[in-house]
Structures are given as structure tokens and as C-alpha cells.
Amino acid sequence: MRYSPVFEPYDHQREALEALAGREAFALFMSQRTGKTKVIIDEWGQAVCSGDMDALLVVAPGGAYRIWEDEIEKHLPAEIPRTVRVWVSRTCNEEVTKIVDCPGPKILIVNVEALSTIQAVVNLCRLFLQSNRATMVVDESTTIKGPTSIRTRVTCTLGPWAKRRRILSGLPDPQSPLDYYAQMWFLDPKILGFSSYEAFTDRHAVRKTIPVGKRRISITVGYQNIEEIKIKISKHMFRRTLKDCYDLPPKIYSRRDVDLTDEQKRIYLDLKTRAMSELESGDYVSASLVIVQMLRLHQVCCGHVKDENNVIHSIPSNKIKVLLELLEEYDGKAVVWCSYAHDLAVVAAALRKRYGDDSVSTFWGGNVSTREDESRQFQEEPSRRWMVATPGAGGRGRTWPMANMMVYYSNTDNLEHREQSEERGSIVGKTEPVVVVDLIARGTVEEKIVRSLQSKIDMSTAILGGEWKKWIE
């Protein structure tokens, strides 16, 4: 049977397919909107038609894995019979577990988070791979960059059972070159040629020992021999950015300054100078470590903070006022990104109060059961103007091109979350530029966090490496 794609691939997708041909292990480092999902589906469809493959296992983040079901329906020709099953946590998955015994081509889609918490999923994936000639795909593969995490260890253990292994990532250059280790280990340990993560870091990390309380710990303050890594992985990867593939309107970046309230100023100054402050409630907030001090200072800028008992306290803030003033000047749809669940709740409540309950959708870890429907409503219903989301949940795999504005109510130092979330409003053929607005308290750590993202600085490493005064002052 000859494979005929539903949609003819673009030139860069055709190049990716040629690069994949005959490879047991390969990485597609292609930016969002370049069609790497289609490339994998077309490659697997070709393999099914030629008799080389009869199964596909997709492992993807919780915020993006359900999209694969739609993409398979869209891009895999109807002439190819297939059984598709999606593991959905906290529901009965009896039908999903039967997929191993289904005749003909079969596709199993699971969220990567389940691999670290549900043994039944791990057992199902292992049996699925053992019983079939399968391709295993890890989408958004930076989710397995931590070599010691359970999800990484499980994923890498499953890998050898697959006839072909693929990793996909829209972030060509991770925050740290050490992030490549686990991803390449899943594909093939021989790619980098190190038997352990410790040996890899000895070769490529610059380490420094610093005191933390009564202990001394070793931290990474720099990197070395990076060109060696690039040369090794270059033979096993295909890289394209959105700019390489399409002519897209440039993003327009701007900021809105937010003045701290008197209460924020008082708490901020106390935390900055004494690493402790008393709240109006009589509770105390403190930070013994510099990285925690940075986090608490940032939370104060956002209008909340955790006390010593991990209880969240709201602090009077001008951020909501500035956000509403910004949106009053805008007549389209927008995504408001919030790095904290508390921020998301506050923003969603304020928008509902101003524009009505039906004007707001949310997408975060706390509404897993409803967020797909809320995303659809945001896409389809004109009155649903605002999407309030966390970058960790909504920053991957979403398609919200109807939003021409991205507002960052709060940021963390996670460069991947920032870069991925910015792309949610971009799509091939879109002519309107996307406006990206940061709400920033001038002269605070919030300003430094945004600057670090723009400069692609690993803030945590810089702080622990001895430059913390530059961030706090």
C-alpha cells in the first residue's frame, strides 16, 4: 500500500521526513507551528503502509497530549485503519488497556506525568511496546530533561522496547546544555557516549562549592566543551525555527509599569534587607535562602506571599488595576499568563466581574477536566474574550491565534515556559502582529526576572554562583 498524505508536506516537513528515513533514533527540534506532529504522523503512516510498523506510543505533557488525537484524525489518511486510545487520569481506562490486543495498527497516547505516578500506565506502555513493532515518541521532550526524575527514568527504561524512538521539542537551545543528556539517553546512550550523568557533567559543567547553612553543596556556575555536544547530536537531529519556515509578522514588545502599594513597599523592603517581614495578619514571612528570598520578593510584587506556615496571604496591589486599564484600550481577544495559581484566580475573578462570567476561560493544573472545553470556547465564541492560563499548563501545544495580545501578569525565570507561551498566538498565514506586554514593578526583582528571560540568562545559576547581590539590590 502506498502512503498518500491528507495534506502535502511543506518543504521543511519533507526535509524532516528525509532526515528521519531509516533512523532508529532521531530528534526533531522544530519550533511550534512548524508541523513536527504532522511529520511524525506521516512517517508512521508510511511505515505502516510498508509493513515496518504497526504501533505508535505518544508520551506528551498533560497540557498537550490530547491534541495528538485530533492531529492523528486530521493528518492520517482514512485508508489506514487504526485504533486510537488515550489514557485519561482519574477515569476508568479499561478500554484503553485493551489496546494491546487490538488487531491492526494501533496508537496509544499517554501523559508523561502519569508515568511517574501510575504504575498501571507504565505496565501498559511496556506491554504495548513489547507486543508490537512500535515507534515511541516523546513530545515536548524537555519534560524528561531531569536525569533523576521518575518520569525520566521510566521513559528511558521503556525506550529500548521501541523499534524507533523520536523526541520532539520546540526549544532548539535549552536553558542548559546539560538538558540534552536525558533526552539523548532516551534516544540512544551511545549518542553522547557517557555511561552516567555524573561523567557527563564532569566533562561539560564548571562546578563550584558554596556554603548553604551548615552544609556545603556543589553547583553548576558555567559550561565547557559545548562544541563537543553540538557535534555529537548534530548527526541525530533536524532543527528548524518558525522564522526558517514562514514569513511571520514580528512580535511587538512593550511593558506597563505597576507602582507598589505602601504595604507592598514595606514588606518588600523588610524581606530585601532582613529576609523577614510581619504581615498585617500578625503572621511572618521569611526566607533563609537567597533563591527563596527572590521568590518571596517576586510574590510580593504580584500581590501575595506565603508565610512561614505556607499559608498564602493577599497583599494590596495595583496590578489588577493596571491590567484592566490595559484591556480597556483593547478590543480583541487576549491571553493573560499567570505564573502562580493565586494570580490566576485573582485575574479570572476580576475579569469576570468586569466583563461577565461568559467572557473568561482558564487553563491550568486545577481545571484538567474542563480546560479543553474552555479552550474550545475561547477559540470559537466571540464573547469569550479572555484566556487566563499558566505557562506550565497552557504554554505547550495550544493554538490560540485569535488572540493578538499576550499579557504577562507574572513571570518566573523559566525560559522554556516563556518562549513556548509567547508562540500560542502565532500561526502560519497570520498577518496581524502579536503584542506582548509585561506588567512590571520598576526597580524590583520582577524587572530583573524579565530582563533575564530576554537575555536568556539562567537566573538560578547566576544567583547561586555568587551574583545574588545584583538580583536583590
C-alpha positions in Angstrom: 0.0 0.0 0.0 1.4 3.4 -1.0 1.1 6.2 1.6 -0.7 9.3 0.4 -0.8 12.2 3.0 -4.0 14.0 3.6 -2.1 17.3 3.2 1.1 17.6 1.2 4.0 18.5 3.4 5.8 21.8 3.2 9.4 21.8 2.0 10.8 21.8 5.6 8.5 19.0 6.6 9.6 17.0 3.6 13.2 17.6 4.6 12.5 16.4 8.1 10.9 13.2 6.7 14.0 12.6 4.6 16.2 13.1 7.6 14.2 10.6 9.6 14.2 7.9 7.0 15.7 4.7 8.2 16.8 6.2 11.6 16.2 4.2 14.7 16.7 7.2 17.0 16.2 10.8 16.0 15.3 14.3 17.4 13.1 16.9 15.7 14.0 20.2 17.3 11.3 22.2 15.4 9.7 25.3 16.7 6.0 25.4 17.5 3.8 25.8 14.3 6.4 24.2 12.0 4.4 20.9 11.9 6.6 18.4 13.7 3.5 16.4 14.8 2.5 16.0 11.1 6.0 14.9 10.3 5.8 12.1 12.9 2.3 11.0 11.8 3.3 10.9 8.1 6.5 9.0 8.9 4.5 6.4 11.0 1.8 6.2 8.3 4.5 5.4 5.7 6.0 2.8 8.0 2.5 1.1 8.4 2.0 1.0 4.7 5.4 -0.6 4.1 4.8 -3.1 6.9 7.7 -1.8 9.1 5.4 -0.6 12.0 2.1 -1.4 13.5 2.0 0.7 16.7 2.7 4.2 17.9 3.2 5.3 21.5 3.0 9.0 22.2 4.1 10.4 25.5 3.4 14.1 25.9 2.7 16.7 28.7 -0.7 16.8 30.3 -1.5 20.2 28.7 -0.8 19.0 25.1 -1.2 15.2 24.8 -5.0 15.2 24.0 -4.2 17.3 20.9 -2.5 14.3 19.3 -5.8 12.6 19.0 -7.1 15.5 16.9 -3.9 15.7 14.8 -4.0 12.0 14.0 -7.6 12.3 12.8 -6.6 15.3 10.7 -3.4 14.0 9.1 -3.6 10.2 9.0 -5.4 9.1 5.8 -8.7 7.4 6.4 -7.5 4.5 4.3 -5.2 3.4 7.1 -7.2 1.5 9.7 -6.2 2.3 13.3 -7.3 2.0 16.9 -6.6 5.1 19.0 -6.7 5.1 22.7 -5.9 8.0 25.2 -5.1 7.4 28.8 -7.1 9.9 30.9 -6.2 10.0 34.6 -8.8 9.7 37.3 -11.2 7.9 34.9 -11.9 4.3 34.1 -9.3 3.2 31.5 -10.5 -0.3 31.0 -11.0 0.2 27.2 -7.5 1.8 27.0 -5.8 -1.2 28.4 -7.4 -3.5 25.8 -5.5 -1.8 23.0 -2.6 -4.2 23.3 -4.8 -7.0 21.9 -6.5 -4.9 19.2 -5.8 -6.1 15.6 -4.2 -3.9 13.1 -2.4 -0.6 13.5 -2.8 1.0 17.0 -1.9 4.2 18.7 -1.6 4.8 22.5 -1.4 8.3 23.8 -0.4 9.0 27.5 0.6 12.0 29.5 4.1 12.0 30.8 3.1 12.9 34.3 1.2 9.6 34.6 4.5 7.7 34.1 5.8 8.9 37.4 2.6 8.3 39.4 0.6 5.4 38.0 2.2 2.0 37.7 -0.6 0.7 35.6 0.3 3.2 32.8 4.0 2.1 32.9 2.9 -1.6 32.7 0.6 -0.8 29.8 3.2 1.1 27.9 5.8 -1.6 28.4 3.4 -4.4 27.2 2.3 -2.2 24.3 5.9 -1.8 23.1 6.8 -5.4 23.8 3.9 -6.8 21.8 4.2 -4.6 18.7 6.6 -3.1 16.2 6.3 0.4 17.7 7.6 3.9 17.3 7.8 5.7 20.7 7.6 9.5 20.6 8.3 11.8 23.5 6.7 15.2 22.6 8.0 18.3 24.4 11.0 16.2 25.4 12.4 18.8 27.8 9.8 17.3 30.2 12.4 14.4 30.6 15.5 16.6 30.9 15.9 15.9 34.6 18.0 12.7 34.7 17.0 11.9 38.3 13.2 12.4 38.0 10.9 9.3 38.0 9.3 10.2 34.7 12.8 10.4 33.0 13.9 7.1 34.4 10.7 5.3 33.4 10.7 6.8 29.9 14.3 5.8 29.3 13.6 2.3 30.6 10.7 2.0 28.1 12.8 3.3 25.2 14.7 0.2 24.3 11.5 -1.8 23.8 10.6 0.5 20.9 11.7 -0.2 17.4 12.1 3.5 16.7 12.4 6.4 19.1 11.7 10.1 18.4 11.9 13.2 20.6 10.2 16.5 19.7 10.9 19.9 21.1 10.2 23.4 20.1 13.1 24.8 22.1 16.2 24.3 20.0 18.6 25.6 22.7 17.7 24.6 26.2 18.5 26.7 29.2 21.4 24.5 30.0 23.4 22.2 27.6 23.2 19.6 30.4 19.5 19.3 29.5 20.5 17.3 26.4 21.8 14.3 28.5 18.5 12.6 29.4 16.9 13.3 26.1 19.8 11.8 24.2 19.9 8.9 26.7 16.3 8.0 25.8 17.2 8.1 22.1 20.5 6.1 22.4 23.1 6.3 25.2 25.8 6.0 22.5 25.0 9.4 21.1 26.7 11.3 23.8 28.9 8.4 24.9 28.8 8.7 28.6 27.8 5.9 31.0 26.4 8.2 33.7 25.1 11.8 34.2 28.0 12.4 36.6 30.6 11.6 34.0 28.8 13.9 31.5 28.7 16.8 34.0 32.4 16.3 34.9 33.2 16.8 31.2 30.8 19.7 30.5 29.9 21.6 33.7 32.0 24.1 35.6 31.3 23.4 39.3 31.7 25.4 42.4 31.3 24.5 46.1 29.3 27.0 48.2 28.0 27.1 51.8 24.3 26.7 52.3 23.5 26.9 56.0 25.7 24.4 57.8 26.3 22.4 54.6 28.5 22.8 51.5 26.9 21.9 48.1 28.3 21.8 44.6 26.5 23.9 42.0 27.0 24.5 38.3 28.2 28.0 37.5 29.2 27.5 33.9 29.7 25.1 31.0 32.7 23.9 28.9 33.4 21.8 25.8 29.9 22.7 24.5 31.0 22.3 20.9 31.6 18.6 21.5 27.9 18.2 22.5 26.8 20.0 19.4 28.9 17.9 17.1 27.7 14.6 18.7 24.0 15.4 18.5 24.1 17.1 15.1 24.1 13.7 13.3 20.9 12.7 15.1 18.7 15.8 14.8 16.8 18.0 12.5 16.4 21.7 13.5 14.1 24.4 12.1 12.7 27.6 13.7 9.5 29.3 12.7 11.4 32.1 11.0 13.2 29.5 8.9 10.0 28.2 7.5 7.5 31.1 7.2 7.3 34.8 6.9 5.5 35.9 10.1 4.8 39.4 11.4 7.2 40.3 14.2 6.0 40.4 17.8 5.7 43.8 19.4 7.0 44.0 22.9 6.0 46.6 25.5 5.6 47.0 29.2 3.3 48.6 31.7 4.8 49.8 35.0 3.0 49.0 38.2 3.5 51.1 41.3 3.9 49.1 44.5 1.4 49.9 47.2 2.6 51.2 50.6 2.1 47.7 52.1 4.0 46.1 49.3 6.9 48.5 49.7 7.1 47.9 53.5 7.1 44.1 53.1 9.4 44.2 50.1 11.9 46.3 52.0 11.8 44.1 55.1 12.4 41.0 53.0 15.1 42.6 51.0 17.1 43.9 54.0 16.2 41.5 56.8 14.8 38.5 54.9 11.8 38.7 57.2 8.6 40.7 57.5 5.5 40.8 59.6 2.2 40.8 57.8 -0.9 42.7 58.8 -2.4 39.5 60.0 0.4 39.1 62.5 2.0 36.2 60.6 5.5 36.3 59.5 7.1 35.6 56.1 10.8 34.8 56.0 13.4 33.5 53.5 16.7 31.9 54.7 18.0 31.1 51.2 18.7 33.6 48.5 16.6 31.8 45.9 13.7 31.6 48.3 14.2 35.3 49.1 13.9 36.1 45.3 10.7 34.1 45.1 9.1 35.8 48.1 10.1 39.3 46.7 8.5 38.4 43.4 5.4 37.2 45.1 5.1 40.5 47.0 5.3 42.3 43.6 2.4 40.1 42.4 0.2 40.9 45.4 0.5 37.8 47.6 3.1 35.9 49.7 3.4 32.7 51.7 4.1 32.9 55.4 6.3 30.5 57.4 3.4 28.0 57.6 2.9 28.0 53.8 -0.3 30.0 54.1 -0.9 32.4 51.2 -1.8 36.0 52.2 -3.1 38.6 49.7 -1.4 42.0 49.7 -3.0 45.2 48.3 -1.7 45.6 44.8 -2.2 47.8 41.7 -1.6 45.0 39.2 -5.2 44.2 38.6 -6.0 47.9 38.1 -3.2 48.3 35.5 -4.3 45.1 33.8 -7.9 46.2 33.5 -6.8 49.6 32.2 -4.7 47.9 29.6 -7.5 45.7 28.4 -10.0 48.6 28.3 -7.9 50.0 25.5 -8.0 46.7 23.5 -11.0 45.3 21.5 -9.8 41.8 20.6 -9.1 38.6 22.4 -6.1 38.2 24.7 -4.2 35.6 26.8 -3.2 36.6 30.3 -0.3 34.5 31.6 0.0 34.0 35.3 2.8 32.0 36.9 1.1 31.4 40.2 -2.3 29.8 40.8 -3.2 32.6 43.2 -2.6 35.2 40.4 -4.8 33.2 38.0 -7.7 33.1 40.5 -7.4 36.8 41.2 -7.2 37.8 37.5 -10.0 35.5 36.4 -12.3 36.8 39.2 -11.5 40.4 38.2 -12.2 39.8 34.5 -15.5 38.0 35.2 -16.6 40.9 37.5 -15.8 43.5 34.8 -16.8 41.6 31.6 -19.2 38.8 32.8 -18.8 35.1 33.6 -19.0 34.0 30.0 -16.1 36.2 28.9 -13.3 34.2 30.6 -11.7 30.8 30.1 -9.0 29.4 32.2 -6.3 26.8 31.5 -4.2 25.5 34.4 -3.5 22.4 36.5 -6.6 22.9 38.7 -9.2 22.5 35.9 -7.9 19.5 34.0 -11.4 18.1 33.5 -12.8 21.3 31.9 -9.9 23.2 30.4 -10.1 21.6 26.9 -13.8 22.7 26.7 -12.8 26.1 27.9 -10.1 26.3 25.3 -12.6 25.4 22.6 -15.0 28.1 23.8 -12.2 30.7 23.8 -11.4 29.7 20.2 -15.0 29.6 18.9 -17.2 32.0 20.9 -16.8 35.8 20.1 -17.9 36.7 23.6 -15.2 34.6 25.2 -12.5 37.2 25.1 -10.0 36.3 27.8 -7.9 33.2 28.3 -6.2 33.2 31.7 -3.6 30.5 31.9 -0.4 29.3 33.5 2.6 28.8 31.1 3.2 25.4 32.6 -0.2 24.1 31.5 -1.2 26.2 28.6 2.2 27.1 27.2 2.6 23.9 25.2 0.6 22.6 22.3 -2.2 25.2 22.4 -3.4 27.1 19.3 -4.9 30.4 20.2 -4.1 32.6 17.1 -7.4 34.6 17.6 -5.5 36.3 20.5 -3.4 39.2 19.2 -2.2 40.2 22.7 -0.2 38.2 25.3 -0.1 39.8 28.7 2.3 38.5 31.3 0.7 39.3 34.7 3.6 37.5 36.3 6.7 35.6 35.1 9.0 33.0 36.6 12.6 32.5 35.5 11.6 29.5 33.3 12.9 30.5 29.8 11.2 27.5 28.2 7.8 28.4 29.6 8.2 32.0 28.4 9.3 31.1 24.9 6.7 28.4 24.4 3.8 30.5 25.8 4.7 33.5 23.5 4.0 31.3 20.5 0.4 30.5 21.3 -0.8 33.4 19.3 1.2 32.7 16.2 0.1 30.6 13.3 1.0 30.2 9.6 -0.8 32.8 7.5 -1.5 35.2 10.3 -0.8 38.8 9.2 -1.6 40.7 12.4 1.4 41.1 14.8 1.1 39.7 18.3 1.6 42.3 21.1 3.4 41.0 24.1 3.0 43.1 27.3 4.8 42.6 30.6 3.4 44.1 33.8 6.4 45.1 35.9 7.1 46.8 39.2 10.0 49.0 38.2 13.2 48.7 40.3 12.3 45.3 41.7 13.3 41.7 41.2 10.4 41.4 38.7 12.2 43.7 36.3 15.3 41.6 36.6 13.4 38.4 36.0 12.0 39.7 32.7 15.5 41.0 31.7 17.0 37.6 32.4 14.3 36.0 30.2 15.0 38.4 27.4 18.8 37.8 27.7 18.3 34.0 28.1 20.2 34.1 31.5 19.8 31.1 33.8 18.8 33.2 36.9 19.1 30.3 39.4 22.7 29.6 38.4 23.6 33.3 38.4 22.2 33.7 41.9 23.9 30.6 43.4 27.1 31.4 41.5 27.7 34.4 43.7 26.0 37.2 41.8 22.9 37.3 44.1 23.5 40.8 45.2 22.9 42.1 41.7 19.5 40.5 41.7 18.4 41.5 45.2 19.7 45.1 45.2 
